[in-house]
């Protein structure tokens, strides 16, 4: 199974990716780790493409967390499921702030850099990352998948989706 997770910053893409990776026993690639290193330094586009191509070549099945649609866009066409985390901006803002408070002095598994919650990131969460063009890009990427397209708009839907996956795997009783 190949699963691609896209959506807004703070929506829980990495958390869902980790959960699905563990449920289905799939290797995971966090695109924030591909793009950034050190103190939010960016790898070149060529380096990013090479890292993702290596991952795709080395893994028949996978979970990939992140947008960066210019980096190996074929991953959208390869995915069996593409999940779009289309959460409300305020919920994403609050989640990103809680994540920052929890991880501000350490590196997360999903990002090699220390979390920050500066003015530019807050602006990204509320405005710059929410433009009409960005939403259209998410929809365009979602539609590139030949597999299942899933849109999750809140935590309840995410929890129900995870529960459904567990039932399909026989990890929950049908009524549980």
C-alpha positions in Angstrom: 0.0 0.0 0.0 1.2 3.5 -0.9 -0.2 6.3 1.1 0.4 10.1 0.5 -0.8 12.6 3.1 -1.1 16.3 2.2 -2.7 19.3 3.9 -2.2 22.3 6.0 0.5 22.9 8.6 -0.7 21.9 12.0 -3.4 19.6 10.7 -1.8 16.4 12.0 -0.3 15.0 8.8 2.8 13.7 10.6 0.8 12.1 13.4 -1.6 10.4 11.0 1.4 9.3 8.8 3.1 7.7 11.9 -0.1 6.0 12.9 -0.7 4.5 9.4 2.9 3.6 9.1 2.7 1.6 12.3 -0.7 0.0 11.5 0.3 -1.2 8.1 4.0 -1.7 8.9 5.1 0.6 6.2 8.2 2.7 5.9 7.6 6.4 6.3 9.1 9.5 4.7 8.5 12.9 6.2 9.1 15.5 3.5 10.0 18.2 6.1 13.0 16.0 6.9 13.8 16.0 3.2 13.4 19.7 2.7 15.0 21.1 5.9 18.1 20.4 8.0 20.1 22.2 10.7 18.5 25.5 11.7 15.7 25.5 9.0 18.2 25.4 6.2 16.8 24.1 2.9 18.3 21.4 0.7 18.5 22.1 -3.0 15.6 21.0 -5.1 17.9 18.4 -6.7 18.9 17.0 -3.3 15.3 16.7 -2.3 14.3 15.0 -5.5 17.2 12.5 -5.1 16.2 11.6 -1.5 12.6 11.0 -2.5 13.5 9.1 -5.6 15.8 6.8 -3.5 13.0 6.3 -1.0 10.5 5.3 -3.8 13.1 3.0 -5.5 13.9 1.3 -2.2 10.3 0.8 -1.0 7.5 -1.0 -2.7 5.0 0.3 -0.2 5.2 3.5 1.9 3.6 6.4 3.7 4.8 9.9 2.6 3.8 12.9 4.7 4.0 16.3 3.2 3.1 18.6 0.3 6.1 20.0 -1.6 4.4 19.1 -4.9 7.4 19.9 -7.0 9.4 17.1 -5.3 8.7 13.9 -7.2 5.1 14.6 -8.2 4.9 11.0 -9.5 4.3 10.0 -5.9 0.7 11.3 -6.2 0.1 9.1 -9.2 1.7 6.1 -7.5 -0.3 6.4 -4.3 -3.2 4.0 -3.5 -4.6 6.5 -1.0 -4.1 10.2 -0.9 -5.4 11.9 2.2 -6.0 15.6 2.3 -6.1 17.1 5.8 -8.3 20.1 5.2 -8.6 21.4 8.7 -9.9 24.8 9.8 -7.0 27.4 10.2 -7.7 28.1 13.8 -7.5 24.4 14.7 -4.2 24.2 12.8 -2.9 27.3 14.6 -3.8 25.9 18.0 -2.3 22.4 17.2 0.9 24.0 15.8 1.2 26.1 19.0 0.7 23.0 21.2 3.3 21.2 19.2 5.7 24.0 19.6 5.2 24.1 23.4 5.8 20.4 23.5 8.8 20.2 21.2 10.4 23.7 21.3 13.8 22.5 22.6 14.0 19.1 20.8 13.8 17.8 17.3 10.7 15.9 16.3 10.9 12.6 14.3 9.0 14.4 11.5 11.3 17.4 11.3 15.0 17.7 11.8 14.8 21.3 13.0 13.7 22.7 16.4 10.1 23.8 16.3 9.5 27.5 16.1 6.4 29.6 16.4 7.7 33.0 15.1 5.7 35.7 13.4 6.4 34.3 9.9 5.1 30.8 10.8 2.0 32.2 12.5 1.3 34.3 9.4 1.9 31.1 7.3 -0.6 29.2 9.4 -3.3 31.8 9.3 -2.9 33.5 5.9 0.0 32.7 3.5 -0.5 28.9 3.6 -4.2 29.4 3.1 -4.4 31.1 -0.2 -6.9 30.1 -2.9 -4.0 29.0 -5.0 -2.6 26.7 -2.3 -6.0 25.1 -1.7 -6.3 24.5 -5.5 -2.9 22.9 -5.5 -4.0 20.5 -2.7 -7.1 19.6 -4.7 -5.0 19.2 -7.8 -2.6 16.9 -6.1 -5.4 14.9 -4.5 -6.9 14.4 -7.9 -3.7 13.1 -9.4 -4.0 9.9 -7.4 -5.4 7.0 -9.3 -6.3 5.5 -5.9 -8.7 6.4 -3.1 -9.1 10.1 -2.4 -9.9 10.9 1.3 -10.6 14.4 2.7 -10.5 14.7 6.5 -11.7 18.0 8.0 -11.4 17.5 11.7 -10.0 15.2 14.5 -13.3 13.2 14.8 -13.0 12.3 11.1 -9.4 11.3 11.5 -10.2 9.1 14.5 -13.1 7.5 12.6 -10.7 6.9 9.6 -8.1 5.3 11.9 -10.8 3.1 13.5 -12.0 2.0 10.0 -8.4 1.1 9.1 -8.1 -0.9 12.3 -11.3 -2.8 11.6 -10.2 -3.6 8.1 -7.0 -5.0 9.6 -9.0 -7.0 12.1 -7.6 -5.1 15.0 -11.0 -4.0 16.2 -14.2 -5.9 16.4 -16.8 -4.8 13.9 -18.9 -3.0 16.5 -15.9 -1.5 18.4 
